[in-house]
Amino acid sequence: MSVKQILESVASDELSIDAASVLLHKLIHLKEEKHVTYKLSEKGGISFYGIRKFPITLYLDELNKICEISSTTEFREFVDQNKNKFSDKSNHSK
């Protein structure tokens, strides 16, 4: 349902203002969610889009190293032990 359809439903009394507010909130939240995409860059790296304002580009050896480290028990324990100290960018104002 689009914003226009929601407003038309309110105008025609098919939808309450409270229900419309909930639908609008969900609609806005969906637009805020970023989908991560990736592609091969011109220089042969892997560029990730949708994580930050600008793409993050890694070369195969860098990506392999991150994958290797992230699959270790030591790394998972580190994340678990420190998860309350990590910042979450979605909670920061822009």
PyMOL Python script that loads the backbone (N, CA, C, O; Angstrom):
from pymol import cmd

cmd.read_pdbstr("""\
ATOM      1  N   MET A   1       0.849  -1.177   0.000  1.00  0.00           N
ATOM      2  CA  MET A   1       0.000   0.000   0.000  1.00  0.00           C
ATOM      3  C   MET A   1       0.889   1.232   0.000  1.00  0.00           C
ATOM      4  O   MET A   1       1.845   1.319   0.770  1.00  0.00           O
ATOM      5  N   SER A   2       0.570   2.177  -0.863  1.00  0.00           N
ATOM      6  CA  SER A   2       1.370   3.402  -0.974  1.00  0.00           C
ATOM      7  C   SER A   2       0.849   4.461  -0.009  1.00  0.00           C
ATOM      8  O   SER A   2      -0.228   4.312   0.569  1.00  0.00           O
ATOM      9  N   VAL A   3       1.613   5.520   0.159  1.00  0.00           N
ATOM     10  CA  VAL A   3       1.202   6.639   1.012  1.00  0.00           C
ATOM     11  C   VAL A   3      -0.106   7.213   0.489  1.00  0.00           C
ATOM     12  O   VAL A   3      -1.018   7.503   1.263  1.00  0.00           O
ATOM     13  N   LYS A   4      -0.192   7.376  -0.815  1.00  0.00           N
ATOM     14  CA  LYS A   4      -1.401   7.934  -1.427  1.00  0.00           C
ATOM     15  C   LYS A   4      -2.618   7.052  -1.126  1.00  0.00           C
ATOM     16  O   LYS A   4      -3.684   7.564  -0.783  1.00  0.00           O
ATOM     17  N   GLN A   5      -2.463   5.747  -1.252  1.00  0.00           N
ATOM     18  CA  GLN A   5      -3.567   4.830  -0.973  1.00  0.00           C
ATOM     19  C   GLN A   5      -3.980   4.877   0.498  1.00  0.00           C
ATOM     20  O   GLN A   5      -5.167   4.805   0.816  1.00  0.00           O
ATOM     21  N   ILE A   6      -3.010   4.998   1.380  1.00  0.00           N
ATOM     22  CA  ILE A   6      -3.312   5.095   2.808  1.00  0.00           C
ATOM     23  C   ILE A   6      -4.107   6.361   3.087  1.00  0.00           C
ATOM     24  O   ILE A   6      -5.107   6.326   3.804  1.00  0.00           O
ATOM     25  N   LEU A   7      -3.663   7.479   2.522  1.00  0.00           N
ATOM     26  CA  LEU A   7      -4.358   8.752   2.743  1.00  0.00           C
ATOM     27  C   LEU A   7      -5.765   8.734   2.148  1.00  0.00           C
ATOM     28  O   LEU A   7      -6.700   9.268   2.745  1.00  0.00           O
ATOM     29  N   GLU A   8      -5.913   8.127   0.984  1.00  0.00           N
ATOM     30  CA  GLU A   8      -7.238   8.008   0.368  1.00  0.00           C
ATOM     31  C   GLU A   8      -8.158   7.152   1.226  1.00  0.00           C
ATOM     32  O   GLU A   8      -9.350   7.439   1.337  1.00  0.00           O
ATOM     33  N   SER A   9      -7.613   6.101   1.834  1.00  0.00           N
ATOM     34  CA  SER A   9      -8.407   5.233   2.708  1.00  0.00           C
ATOM     35  C   SER A   9      -8.862   5.971   3.957  1.00  0.00           C
ATOM     36  O   SER A   9      -9.968   5.742   4.446  1.00  0.00           O
ATOM     37  N   VAL A  10      -8.020   6.851   4.476  1.00  0.00           N
ATOM     38  CA  VAL A  10      -8.400   7.661   5.630  1.00  0.00           C
ATOM     39  C   VAL A  10      -9.482   8.654   5.226  1.00  0.00           C
ATOM     40  O   VAL A  10     -10.462   8.836   5.948  1.00  0.00           O
ATOM     41  N   ALA A  11      -9.307   9.296   4.072  1.00  0.00           N
ATOM     42  CA  ALA A  11     -10.271  10.288   3.585  1.00  0.00           C
ATOM     43  C   ALA A  11     -11.648   9.670   3.356  1.00  0.00           C
ATOM     44  O   ALA A  11     -12.668  10.325   3.565  1.00  0.00           O
ATOM     45  N   SER A  12     -11.676   8.421   2.931  1.00  0.00           N
ATOM     46  CA  SER A  12     -12.958   7.756   2.663  1.00  0.00           C
ATOM     47  C   SER A  12     -13.482   6.983   3.879  1.00  0.00           C
ATOM     48  O   SER A  12     -14.434   6.213   3.763  1.00  0.00           O
ATOM     49  N   ASP A  13     -12.868   7.188   5.025  1.00  0.00           N
ATOM     50  CA  ASP A  13     -13.244   6.530   6.286  1.00  0.00           C
ATOM     51  C   ASP A  13     -13.133   5.004   6.236  1.00  0.00           C
ATOM     52  O   ASP A  13     -13.779   4.317   7.027  1.00  0.00           O
ATOM     53  N   GLU A  14     -12.337   4.474   5.332  1.00  0.00           N
ATOM     54  CA  GLU A  14     -12.099   3.037   5.278  1.00  0.00           C
ATOM     55  C   GLU A  14     -11.017   2.625   6.274  1.00  0.00           C
ATOM     56  O   GLU A  14     -10.885   1.450   6.619  1.00  0.00           O
ATOM     57  N   LEU A  15     -10.252   3.607   6.727  1.00  0.00           N
ATOM     58  CA  LEU A  15      -9.114   3.356   7.601  1.00  0.00           C
ATOM     59  C   LEU A  15      -9.062   4.436   8.666  1.00  0.00           C
ATOM     60  O   LEU A  15      -9.212   5.621   8.370  1.00  0.00           O
ATOM     61  N   SER A  16      -8.848   4.017   9.917  1.00  0.00           N
ATOM     62  CA  SER A  16      -8.736   5.002  11.003  1.00  0.00           C
ATOM     63  C   SER A  16      -7.382   5.698  10.937  1.00  0.00           C
ATOM     64  O   SER A  16      -6.444   5.209  10.307  1.00  0.00           O
ATOM     65  N   ILE A  17      -7.301   6.825  11.584  1.00  0.00           N
ATOM     66  CA  ILE A  17      -6.040   7.568  11.618  1.00  0.00           C
ATOM     67  C   ILE A  17      -4.961   6.752  12.325  1.00  0.00           C
ATOM     68  O   ILE A  17      -3.805   6.750  11.903  1.00  0.00           O
ATOM     69  N   ASP A  18      -5.339   6.061  13.399  1.00  0.00           N
ATOM     70  CA  ASP A  18      -4.372   5.223  14.123  1.00  0.00           C
ATOM     71  C   ASP A  18      -3.840   4.096  13.238  1.00  0.00           C
ATOM     72  O   ASP A  18      -2.638   3.831  13.217  1.00  0.00           O
ATOM     73  N   ALA A  19      -4.736   3.440  12.514  1.00  0.00           N
ATOM     74  CA  ALA A  19      -4.314   2.354  11.630  1.00  0.00           C
ATOM     75  C   ALA A  19      -3.435   2.897  10.504  1.00  0.00           C
ATOM     76  O   ALA A  19      -2.452   2.269  10.111  1.00  0.00           O
ATOM     77  N   ALA A  20      -3.801   4.065   9.995  1.00  0.00           N
ATOM     78  CA  ALA A  20      -3.003   4.689   8.934  1.00  0.00           C
ATOM     79  C   ALA A  20      -1.624   5.047   9.450  1.00  0.00           C
ATOM     80  O   ALA A  20      -0.633   4.902   8.735  1.00  0.00           O
ATOM     81  N   SER A  21      -1.554   5.510  10.672  1.00  0.00           N
ATOM     82  CA  SER A  21      -0.273   5.869  11.282  1.00  0.00           C
ATOM     83  C   SER A  21       0.645   4.654  11.370  1.00  0.00           C
ATOM     84  O   SER A  21       1.839   4.740  11.086  1.00  0.00           O
ATOM     85  N   VAL A  22       0.076   3.537  11.763  1.00  0.00           N
ATOM     86  CA  VAL A  22       0.855   2.299  11.860  1.00  0.00           C
ATOM     87  C   VAL A  22       1.363   1.892  10.475  1.00  0.00           C
ATOM     88  O   VAL A  22       2.534   1.548  10.313  1.00  0.00           O
ATOM     89  N   LEU A  23       0.472   1.936   9.478  1.00  0.00           N
ATOM     90  CA  LEU A  23       0.867   1.562   8.117  1.00  0.00           C
ATOM     91  C   LEU A  23       1.943   2.501   7.565  1.00  0.00           C
ATOM     92  O   LEU A  23       2.891   2.054   6.919  1.00  0.00           O
ATOM     93  N   LEU A  24       1.790   3.803   7.824  1.00  0.00           N
ATOM     94  CA  LEU A  24       2.792   4.767   7.353  1.00  0.00           C
ATOM     95  C   LEU A  24       4.136   4.530   8.021  1.00  0.00           C
ATOM     96  O   LEU A  24       5.181   4.619   7.375  1.00  0.00           O
ATOM     97  N   HIS A  25       4.112   4.230   9.307  1.00  0.00           N
ATOM     98  CA  HIS A  25       5.349   3.945  10.027  1.00  0.00           C
ATOM     99  C   HIS A  25       6.057   2.734   9.422  1.00  0.00           C
ATOM    100  O   HIS A  25       7.270   2.760   9.216  1.00  0.00           O
ATOM    101  N   LYS A  26       5.296   1.672   9.137  1.00  0.00           N
ATOM    102  CA  LYS A  26       5.874   0.474   8.531  1.00  0.00           C
ATOM    103  C   LYS A  26       6.436   0.776   7.148  1.00  0.00           C
ATOM    104  O   LYS A  26       7.508   0.293   6.782  1.00  0.00           O
ATOM    105  N   LEU A  27       5.703   1.578   6.388  1.00  0.00           N
ATOM    106  CA  LEU A  27       6.131   1.929   5.045  1.00  0.00           C
ATOM    107  C   LEU A  27       7.440   2.718   5.072  1.00  0.00           C
ATOM    108  O   LEU A  27       8.347   2.458   4.281  1.00  0.00           O
ATOM    109  N   ILE A  28       7.527   3.669   5.976  1.00  0.00           N
ATOM    110  CA  ILE A  28       8.753   4.475   6.107  1.00  0.00           C
ATOM    111  C   ILE A  28       9.910   3.602   6.570  1.00  0.00           C
ATOM    112  O   ILE A  28      11.033   3.740   6.085  1.00  0.00           O
ATOM    113  N   HIS A  29       9.634   2.701   7.510  1.00  0.00           N
ATOM    114  CA  HIS A  29      10.684   1.810   8.023  1.00  0.00           C
ATOM    115  C   HIS A  29      11.220   0.911   6.912  1.00  0.00           C
ATOM    116  O   HIS A  29      12.425   0.664   6.847  1.00  0.00           O
ATOM    117  N   LEU A  30      10.347   0.421   6.043  1.00  0.00           N
ATOM    118  CA  LEU A  30      10.796  -0.424   4.935  1.00  0.00           C
ATOM    119  C   LEU A  30      11.719   0.338   3.997  1.00  0.00           C
ATOM    120  O   LEU A  30      12.685  -0.223   3.480  1.00  0.00           O
ATOM    121  N   LYS A  31      11.427   1.609   3.777  1.00  0.00           N
ATOM    122  CA  LYS A  31      12.273   2.415   2.894  1.00  0.00           C
ATOM    123  C   LYS A  31      13.634   2.673   3.524  1.00  0.00           C
ATOM    124  O   LYS A  31      14.633   2.827   2.821  1.00  0.00           O
ATOM    125  N   GLU A  32      13.670   2.721   4.864  1.00  0.00           N
ATOM    126  CA  GLU A  32      14.933   2.975   5.552  1.00  0.00           C
ATOM    127  C   GLU A  32      15.853   1.760   5.540  1.00  0.00           C
ATOM    128  O   GLU A  32      17.073   1.902   5.621  1.00  0.00           O
ATOM    129  N   GLU A  33      15.268   0.558   5.440  1.00  0.00           N
ATOM    130  CA  GLU A  33      16.079  -0.651   5.427  1.00  0.00           C
ATOM    131  C   GLU A  33      16.888  -0.696   4.138  1.00  0.00           C
ATOM    132  O   GLU A  33      16.346  -0.574   3.039  1.00  0.00           O
ATOM    133  N   LYS A  34      18.165  -0.870   4.293  1.00  0.00           N
ATOM    134  CA  LYS A  34      19.038  -0.936   3.126  1.00  0.00           C
ATOM    135  C   LYS A  34      19.312  -2.387   2.783  1.00  0.00           C
ATOM    136  O   LYS A  34      19.535  -3.229   3.653  1.00  0.00           O
ATOM    137  N   HIS A  35      19.288  -2.646   1.512  1.00  0.00           N
ATOM    138  CA  HIS A  35      19.650  -3.975   1.050  1.00  0.00           C
ATOM    139  C   HIS A  35      21.092  -3.926   0.581  1.00  0.00           C
ATOM    140  O   HIS A  35      21.468  -3.057  -0.206  1.00  0.00           O
ATOM    141  N   VAL A  36      21.889  -4.846   1.057  1.00  0.00           N
ATOM    142  CA  VAL A  36      23.294  -4.890   0.684  1.00  0.00           C
ATOM    143  C   VAL A  36      23.419  -5.603  -0.659  1.00  0.00           C
ATOM    144  O   VAL A  36      22.913  -6.709  -0.850  1.00  0.00           O
ATOM    145  N   THR A  37      24.099  -4.946  -1.567  1.00  0.00           N
ATOM    146  CA  THR A  37      24.391  -5.547  -2.863  1.00  0.00           C
ATOM    147  C   THR A  37      25.897  -5.527  -3.059  1.00  0.00           C
ATOM    148  O   THR A  37      26.611  -4.830  -2.338  1.00  0.00           O
ATOM    149  N   TYR A  38      26.373  -6.273  -4.010  1.00  0.00           N
ATOM    150  CA  TYR A  38      27.802  -6.319  -4.279  1.00  0.00           C
ATOM    151  C   TYR A  38      28.027  -6.583  -5.747  1.00  0.00           C
ATOM    152  O   TYR A  38      27.197  -7.172  -6.439  1.00  0.00           O
ATOM    153  N   LYS A  39      29.184  -6.123  -6.199  1.00  0.00           N
ATOM    154  CA  LYS A  39      29.559  -6.387  -7.587  1.00  0.00           C
ATOM    155  C   LYS A  39      31.070  -6.323  -7.704  1.00  0.00           C
ATOM    156  O   LYS A  39      31.760  -5.821  -6.817  1.00  0.00           O
ATOM    157  N   LEU A  40      31.563  -6.835  -8.802  1.00  0.00           N
ATOM    158  CA  LEU A  40      32.989  -6.823  -9.079  1.00  0.00           C
ATOM    159  C   LEU A  40      33.369  -5.427  -9.554  1.00  0.00           C
ATOM    160  O   LEU A  40      32.765  -4.903 -10.490  1.00  0.00           O
ATOM    161  N   SER A  41      34.368  -4.821  -8.914  1.00  0.00           N
ATOM    162  CA  SER A  41      34.785  -3.473  -9.296  1.00  0.00           C
ATOM    163  C   SER A  41      35.679  -3.536 -10.534  1.00  0.00           C
ATOM    164  O   SER A  41      36.129  -4.605 -10.946  1.00  0.00           O
ATOM    165  N   GLU A  42      35.918  -2.376 -11.106  1.00  0.00           N
ATOM    166  CA  GLU A  42      36.772  -2.291 -12.297  1.00  0.00           C
ATOM    167  C   GLU A  42      38.187  -2.781 -12.020  1.00  0.00           C
ATOM    168  O   GLU A  42      38.856  -3.300 -12.914  1.00  0.00           O
ATOM    169  N   LYS A  43      38.642  -2.614 -10.773  1.00  0.00           N
ATOM    170  CA  LYS A  43      40.006  -3.013 -10.421  1.00  0.00           C
ATOM    171  C   LYS A  43      40.079  -4.440  -9.878  1.00  0.00           C
ATOM    172  O   LYS A  43      41.138  -4.876  -9.426  1.00  0.00           O
ATOM    173  N   GLY A  44      38.967  -5.165  -9.919  1.00  0.00           N
ATOM    174  CA  GLY A  44      38.993  -6.564  -9.513  1.00  0.00           C
ATOM    175  C   GLY A  44      38.688  -6.822  -8.053  1.00  0.00           C
ATOM    176  O   GLY A  44      38.927  -7.924  -7.558  1.00  0.00           O
ATOM    177  N   GLY A  45      38.169  -5.834  -7.358  1.00  0.00           N
ATOM    178  CA  GLY A  45      37.763  -6.029  -5.971  1.00  0.00           C
ATOM    179  C   GLY A  45      36.272  -6.298  -5.897  1.00  0.00           C
ATOM    180  O   GLY A  45      35.576  -6.228  -6.910  1.00  0.00           O
ATOM    181  N   ILE A  46      35.782  -6.601  -4.724  1.00  0.00           N
ATOM    182  CA  ILE A  46      34.357  -6.797  -4.501  1.00  0.00           C
ATOM    183  C   ILE A  46      33.859  -5.563  -3.773  1.00  0.00           C
ATOM    184  O   ILE A  46      34.295  -5.272  -2.659  1.00  0.00           O
ATOM    185  N   SER A  47      32.945  -4.837  -4.401  1.00  0.00           N
ATOM    186  CA  SER A  47      32.389  -3.628  -3.792  1.00  0.00           C
ATOM    187  C   SER A  47      31.028  -3.935  -3.199  1.00  0.00           C
ATOM    188  O   SER A  47      30.144  -4.457  -3.878  1.00  0.00           O
ATOM    189  N   PHE A  48      30.867  -3.602  -1.906  1.00  0.00           N
ATOM    190  CA  PHE A  48      29.608  -3.804  -1.194  1.00  0.00           C
ATOM    191  C   PHE A  48      28.898  -2.457  -1.091  1.00  0.00           C
ATOM    192  O   PHE A  48      29.489  -1.464  -0.666  1.00  0.00           O
ATOM    193  N   TYR A  49      27.638  -2.434  -1.479  1.00  0.00           N
ATOM    194  CA  TYR A  49      26.826  -1.227  -1.439  1.00  0.00           C
ATOM    195  C   TYR A  49      25.706  -1.416  -0.426  1.00  0.00           C
ATOM    196  O   TYR A  49      25.180  -2.518  -0.269  1.00  0.00           O
ATOM    197  N   GLY A  50      25.342  -0.328   0.265  1.00  0.00           N
ATOM    198  CA  GLY A  50      24.231  -0.374   1.206  1.00  0.00           C
ATOM    199  C   GLY A  50      24.637  -0.579   2.648  1.00  0.00           C
ATOM    200  O   GLY A  50      23.775  -0.687   3.520  1.00  0.00           O
ATOM    201  N   ILE A  51      25.928  -0.635   2.917  1.00  0.00           N
ATOM    202  CA  ILE A  51      26.398  -0.752   4.301  1.00  0.00           C
ATOM    203  C   ILE A  51      26.729   0.639   4.836  1.00  0.00           C
ATOM    204  O   ILE A  51      26.370   0.990   5.960  1.00  0.00           O
ATOM    205  N   ARG A  52      27.403   1.404   4.029  1.00  0.00           N
ATOM    206  CA  ARG A  52      27.791   2.783   4.363  1.00  0.00           C
ATOM    207  C   ARG A  52      27.382   3.697   3.226  1.00  0.00           C
ATOM    208  O   ARG A  52      26.841   3.255   2.212  1.00  0.00           O
ATOM    209  N   LYS A  53      27.648   4.973   3.412  1.00  0.00           N
ATOM    210  CA  LYS A  53      27.303   5.960   2.384  1.00  0.00           C
ATOM    211  C   LYS A  53      28.029   5.660   1.074  1.00  0.00           C
ATOM    212  O   LYS A  53      27.457   5.793  -0.008  1.00  0.00           O
ATOM    213  N   PHE A  54      29.272   5.261   1.182  1.00  0.00           N
ATOM    214  CA  PHE A  54      30.074   4.914   0.007  1.00  0.00           C
ATOM    215  C   PHE A  54      30.347   3.420   0.015  1.00  0.00           C
ATOM    216  O   PHE A  54      30.305   2.790   1.072  1.00  0.00           O
ATOM    217  N   PRO A  55      30.626   2.840  -1.151  1.00  0.00           N
ATOM    218  CA  PRO A  55      30.886   1.395  -1.194  1.00  0.00           C
ATOM    219  C   PRO A  55      32.128   1.004  -0.393  1.00  0.00           C
ATOM    220  O   PRO A  55      33.063   1.790  -0.240  1.00  0.00           O
ATOM    221  N   ILE A  56      32.113  -0.205   0.103  1.00  0.00           N
ATOM    222  CA  ILE A  56      33.282  -0.783   0.757  1.00  0.00           C
ATOM    223  C   ILE A  56      33.849  -1.790  -0.230  1.00  0.00           C
ATOM    224  O   ILE A  56      33.163  -2.736  -0.617  1.00  0.00           O
ATOM    225  N   THR A  57      35.096  -1.595  -0.638  1.00  0.00           N
ATOM    226  CA  THR A  57      35.706  -2.485  -1.617  1.00  0.00           C
ATOM    227  C   THR A  57      36.812  -3.297  -0.966  1.00  0.00           C
ATOM    228  O   THR A  57      37.700  -2.751  -0.311  1.00  0.00           O
ATOM    229  N   LEU A  58      36.744  -4.602  -1.154  1.00  0.00           N
ATOM    230  CA  LEU A  58      37.752  -5.517  -0.645  1.00  0.00           C
ATOM    231  C   LEU A  58      38.272  -6.349  -1.807  1.00  0.00           C
ATOM    232  O   LEU A  58      37.540  -6.661  -2.747  1.00  0.00           O
ATOM    233  N   TYR A  59      39.528  -6.695  -1.726  1.00  0.00           N
ATOM    234  CA  TYR A  59      40.094  -7.600  -2.720  1.00  0.00           C
ATOM    235  C   TYR A  59      39.967  -9.015  -2.180  1.00  0.00           C
ATOM    236  O   TYR A  59      39.777  -9.215  -0.981  1.00  0.00           O
ATOM    237  N   LEU A  60      40.072  -9.977  -3.051  1.00  0.00           N
ATOM    238  CA  LEU A  60      39.794 -11.364  -2.693  1.00  0.00           C
ATOM    239  C   LEU A  60      40.597 -11.827  -1.480  1.00  0.00           C
ATOM    240  O   LEU A  60      40.052 -12.506  -0.610  1.00  0.00           O
ATOM    241  N   ASP A  61      41.880 -11.476  -1.403  1.00  0.00           N
ATOM    242  CA  ASP A  61      42.680 -11.907  -0.261  1.00  0.00           C
ATOM    243  C   ASP A  61      42.172 -11.288   1.045  1.00  0.00           C
ATOM    244  O   ASP A  61      42.194 -11.936   2.091  1.00  0.00           O
ATOM    245  N   GLU A  62      41.712 -10.027   0.980  1.00  0.00           N
ATOM    246  CA  GLU A  62      41.176  -9.371   2.172  1.00  0.00           C
ATOM    247  C   GLU A  62      39.854 -10.018   2.601  1.00  0.00           C
ATOM    248  O   GLU A  62      39.629 -10.273   3.784  1.00  0.00           O
ATOM    249  N   LEU A  63      39.000 -10.274   1.630  1.00  0.00           N
ATOM    250  CA  LEU A  63      37.720 -10.904   1.924  1.00  0.00           C
ATOM    251  C   LEU A  63      37.923 -12.303   2.503  1.00  0.00           C
ATOM    252  O   LEU A  63      37.264 -12.680   3.472  1.00  0.00           O
ATOM    253  N   ASN A  64      38.828 -13.064   1.912  1.00  0.00           N
ATOM    254  CA  ASN A  64      39.119 -14.406   2.425  1.00  0.00           C
ATOM    255  C   ASN A  64      39.628 -14.359   3.857  1.00  0.00           C
ATOM    256  O   ASN A  64      39.262 -15.200   4.678  1.00  0.00           O
ATOM    257  N   LYS A  65      40.477 -13.372   4.161  1.00  0.00           N
ATOM    258  CA  LYS A  65      41.026 -13.241   5.509  1.00  0.00           C
ATOM    259  C   LYS A  65      39.919 -12.929   6.513  1.00  0.00           C
ATOM    260  O   LYS A  65      39.884 -13.503   7.601  1.00  0.00           O
ATOM    261  N   ILE A  66      39.014 -12.018   6.146  1.00  0.00           N
ATOM    262  CA  ILE A  66      37.898 -11.676   7.033  1.00  0.00           C
ATOM    263  C   ILE A  66      36.994 -12.887   7.244  1.00  0.00           C
ATOM    264  O   ILE A  66      36.578 -13.159   8.370  1.00  0.00           O
ATOM    265  N   CYS A  67      36.689 -13.613   6.175  1.00  0.00           N
ATOM    266  CA  CYS A  67      35.870 -14.821   6.295  1.00  0.00           C
ATOM    267  C   CYS A  67      36.534 -15.856   7.194  1.00  0.00           C
ATOM    268  O   CYS A  67      35.881 -16.493   8.020  1.00  0.00           O
ATOM    269  N   GLU A  68      37.838 -16.012   7.019  1.00  0.00           N
ATOM    270  CA  GLU A  68      38.595 -16.972   7.826  1.00  0.00           C
ATOM    271  C   GLU A  68      38.558 -16.592   9.303  1.00  0.00           C
ATOM    272  O   GLU A  68      38.307 -17.438  10.161  1.00  0.00           O
ATOM    273  N   ILE A  69      38.806 -15.325   9.593  1.00  0.00           N
ATOM    274  CA  ILE A  69      38.819 -14.862  10.989  1.00  0.00           C
ATOM    275  C   ILE A  69      37.429 -14.966  11.602  1.00  0.00           C
ATOM    276  O   ILE A  69      37.288 -15.407  12.742  1.00  0.00           O
ATOM    277  N   SER A  70      36.402 -14.563  10.856  1.00  0.00           N
ATOM    278  CA  SER A  70      35.053 -14.527  11.413  1.00  0.00           C
ATOM    279  C   SER A  70      34.485 -15.912  11.712  1.00  0.00           C
ATOM    280  O   SER A  70      33.518 -16.037  12.464  1.00  0.00           O
ATOM    281  N   SER A  71      35.076 -16.943  11.132  1.00  0.00           N
ATOM    282  CA  SER A  71      34.568 -18.291  11.388  1.00  0.00           C
ATOM    283  C   SER A  71      35.277 -18.983  12.547  1.00  0.00           C
ATOM    284  O   SER A  71      34.971 -20.136  12.852  1.00  0.00           O
ATOM    285  N   THR A  72      36.218 -18.303  13.198  1.00  0.00           N
ATOM    286  CA  THR A  72      36.937 -18.926  14.308  1.00  0.00           C
ATOM    287  C   THR A  72      36.158 -18.791  15.613  1.00  0.00           C
ATOM    288  O   THR A  72      35.403 -17.839  15.807  1.00  0.00           O
ATOM    289  N   THR A  73      36.352 -19.744  16.484  1.00  0.00           N
ATOM    290  CA  THR A  73      35.734 -19.707  17.808  1.00  0.00           C
ATOM    291  C   THR A  73      36.231 -18.502  18.590  1.00  0.00           C
ATOM    292  O   THR A  73      35.464 -17.852  19.301  1.00  0.00           O
ATOM    293  N   GLU A  74      37.524 -18.205  18.456  1.00  0.00           N
ATOM    294  CA  GLU A  74      38.117 -17.070  19.172  1.00  0.00           C
ATOM    295  C   GLU A  74      37.402 -15.765  18.812  1.00  0.00           C
ATOM    296  O   GLU A  74      37.093 -14.963  19.693  1.00  0.00           O
ATOM    297  N   PHE A  75      37.141 -15.553  17.531  1.00  0.00           N
ATOM    298  CA  PHE A  75      36.471 -14.326  17.094  1.00  0.00           C
ATOM    299  C   PHE A  75      35.035 -14.278  17.617  1.00  0.00           C
ATOM    300  O   PHE A  75      34.581 -13.242  18.102  1.00  0.00           O
ATOM    301  N   ARG A  76      34.331 -15.387  17.517  1.00  0.00           N
ATOM    302  CA  ARG A  76      32.942 -15.427  18.005  1.00  0.00           C
ATOM    303  C   ARG A  76      32.873 -15.160  19.495  1.00  0.00           C
ATOM    304  O   ARG A  76      31.972 -14.463  19.963  1.00  0.00           O
ATOM    305  N   GLU A  77      33.824 -15.712  20.246  1.00  0.00           N
ATOM    306  CA  GLU A  77      33.872 -15.453  21.688  1.00  0.00           C
ATOM    307  C   GLU A  77      34.165 -13.976  21.958  1.00  0.00           C
ATOM    308  O   GLU A  77      33.578 -13.376  22.858  1.00  0.00           O
ATOM    309  N   PHE A  78      35.073 -13.398  21.178  1.00  0.00           N
ATOM    310  CA  PHE A  78      35.390 -11.982  21.314  1.00  0.00           C
ATOM    311  C   PHE A  78      34.136 -11.124  21.105  1.00  0.00           C
ATOM    312  O   PHE A  78      33.864 -10.209  21.882  1.00  0.00           O
ATOM    313  N   VAL A  79      33.382 -11.429  20.050  1.00  0.00           N
ATOM    314  CA  VAL A  79      32.159 -10.677  19.764  1.00  0.00           C
ATOM    315  C   VAL A  79      31.153 -10.861  20.896  1.00  0.00           C
ATOM    316  O   VAL A  79      30.561  -9.885  21.356  1.00  0.00           O
ATOM    317  N   ASP A  80      30.953 -12.085  21.348  1.00  0.00           N
ATOM    318  CA  ASP A  80      30.012 -12.348  22.440  1.00  0.00           C
ATOM    319  C   ASP A  80      30.410 -11.613  23.719  1.00  0.00           C
ATOM    320  O   ASP A  80      29.553 -11.058  24.407  1.00  0.00           O
ATOM    321  N   GLN A  81      31.698 -11.607  24.040  1.00  0.00           N
ATOM    322  CA  GLN A  81      32.166 -10.966  25.261  1.00  0.00           C
ATOM    323  C   GLN A  81      32.063  -9.441  25.197  1.00  0.00           C
ATOM    324  O   GLN A  81      31.994  -8.782  26.235  1.00  0.00           O
ATOM    325  N   ASN A  82      32.053  -8.885  24.004  1.00  0.00           N
ATOM    326  CA  ASN A  82      32.076  -7.430  23.860  1.00  0.00           C
ATOM    327  C   ASN A  82      30.828  -6.841  23.212  1.00  0.00           C
ATOM    328  O   ASN A  82      30.795  -5.644  22.927  1.00  0.00           O
ATOM    329  N   LYS A  83      29.805  -7.652  22.976  1.00  0.00           N
ATOM    330  CA  LYS A  83      28.661  -7.154  22.219  1.00  0.00           C
ATOM    331  C   LYS A  83      27.956  -5.983  22.892  1.00  0.00           C
ATOM    332  O   LYS A  83      27.343  -5.170  22.199  1.00  0.00           O
ATOM    333  N   ASN A  84      28.018  -5.870  24.202  1.00  0.00           N
ATOM    334  CA  ASN A  84      27.392  -4.729  24.869  1.00  0.00           C
ATOM    335  C   ASN A  84      28.239  -3.457  24.753  1.00  0.00           C
ATOM    336  O   ASN A  84      27.782  -2.377  25.128  1.00  0.00           O
ATOM    337  N   LYS A  85      29.454  -3.573  24.243  1.00  0.00           N
ATOM    338  CA  LYS A  85      30.332  -2.409  24.063  1.00  0.00           C
ATOM    339  C   LYS A  85      30.343  -1.902  22.624  1.00  0.00           C
ATOM    340  O   LYS A  85      30.786  -0.785  22.360  1.00  0.00           O
ATOM    341  N   PHE A  86      29.857  -2.722  21.698  1.00  0.00           N
ATOM    342  CA  PHE A  86      29.852  -2.327  20.290  1.00  0.00           C
ATOM    343  C   PHE A  86      28.851  -1.209  20.050  1.00  0.00           C
ATOM    344  O   PHE A  86      27.808  -1.150  20.700  1.00  0.00           O
ATOM    345  N   SER A  87      29.168  -0.337  19.129  1.00  0.00           N
ATOM    346  CA  SER A  87      28.227   0.677  18.680  1.00  0.00           C
ATOM    347  C   SER A  87      27.432   0.092  17.526  1.00  0.00           C
ATOM    348  O   SER A  87      27.944  -0.700  16.735  1.00  0.00           O
ATOM    349  N   ASP A  88      26.187   0.492  17.445  1.00  0.00           N
ATOM    350  CA  ASP A  88      25.318   0.066  16.356  1.00  0.00           C
ATOM    351  C   ASP A  88      24.976   1.325  15.562  1.00  0.00           C
ATOM    352  O   ASP A  88      24.283   2.209  16.065  1.00  0.00           O
ATOM    353  N   LYS A  89      25.451   1.406  14.346  1.00  0.00           N
ATOM    354  CA  LYS A  89      25.269   2.613  13.559  1.00  0.00           C
ATOM    355  C   LYS A  89      23.802   2.989  13.411  1.00  0.00           C
ATOM    356  O   LYS A  89      23.479   4.172  13.301  1.00  0.00           O
ATOM    357  N   SER A  90      22.907   2.007  13.408  1.00  0.00           N
ATOM    358  CA  SER A  90      21.491   2.317  13.254  1.00  0.00           C
ATOM    359  C   SER A  90      20.945   3.089  14.451  1.00  0.00           C
ATOM    360  O   SER A  90      19.890   3.715  14.351  1.00  0.00           O
ATOM    361  N   ASN A  91      21.651   3.053  15.583  1.00  0.00           N
ATOM    362  CA  ASN A  91      21.214   3.788  16.767  1.00  0.00           C
ATOM    363  C   ASN A  91      21.813   5.178  16.861  1.00  0.00           C
ATOM    364  O   ASN A  91      21.472   5.936  17.769  1.00  0.00           O
ATOM    365  N   HIS A  92      22.695   5.524  15.945  1.00  0.00           N
ATOM    366  CA  HIS A  92      23.332   6.836  15.962  1.00  0.00           C
ATOM    367  C   HIS A  92      22.581   7.774  15.046  1.00  0.00           C
ATOM    368  O   HIS A  92      22.059   7.356  14.013  1.00  0.00           O
ATOM    369  N   SER A  93      22.525   9.042  15.418  1.00  0.00           N
ATOM    370  CA  SER A  93      21.877  10.016  14.528  1.00  0.00           C
ATOM    371  C   SER A  93      22.822  10.344  13.393  1.00  0.00           C
ATOM    372  O   SER A  93      24.043  10.288  13.540  1.00  0.00           O
ATOM    373  N   LYS A  94      22.243  10.681  12.273  1.00  0.00           N
ATOM    374  CA  LYS A  94      23.044  10.977  11.077  1.00  0.00           C
ATOM    375  C   LYS A  94      23.460  12.417  11.031  1.00  0.00           C
ATOM    376  O   LYS A  94      24.139  12.834  10.093  1.00  0.00           O
TER     377      LYS A  94
END
""", "prot")
cmd.dss("prot")
cmd.show_as("cartoon", "prot")
cmd.util.cbc("prot")
cmd.orient("prot")
